[in-house]
């Protein structure tokens, strides 16, 4: 998507948490996480954040169409530590999505994914060469032929949540890549929002849970817990 000129995003980010080491911000849908390849696509979340916090550094990304929480570091040491937490899958992430159809009450999706190079940035399922990908999901409610679900990616593959939900027959509303036109047109944006982040603060050692309500749902979630101490935590 960043290879083409994208519309200017009128909505700005919201600061959710800040201290001397890190920032957590709420990215609006339609804003690139980092500048794109196209010379006209230089406006991005990191650029906007750096106007107020010049030292801010990207630790992970969200797709342009996805809204929600993003974690940023304010110094090199914190950036290294947060990056290691992501690599070790010690940062818990929850997303809220609205999908077509009625899903199972809960489950997991473990199909391997790989880039579909002729059609990039699309990804595809590839059982022989794909990289391991795992998503847990739980249905909150269903009505009018669609379901609101909590998605918890264990791995962090590109387009993982979109493709996994489409693979089980429940594509996310508004998805331009993996939903049929009838499903894509049921929403004016991708109905996918990074609603919770849970992690151990690299400086204080405190467990933090940050929340951002999805702009398209009133669902409330129980806080994420430090699973090193609470083995009963569930998706």
Secondary structure, DSSP 4 states (H G I P E B T S, - for coil): -TTS------SPPEEEEE-SSEEEEEEPTT--SS--SSTT----HHHHHHHH-TT-EE-----TT-EEEEEEESSHHHHHHHHHHHHTT-SEEEEEEEEES---SEEEE---EEE-GGGTT-EEE-TTTPBP--EEEEEEEEETTEEEEEEEESS--TTHHHHHHHHTT-PBTT-TTTS-HHHHTTSSS--EEEEEEEEE-TTT--EEEEE---TT-----PPP--TTT-TT---
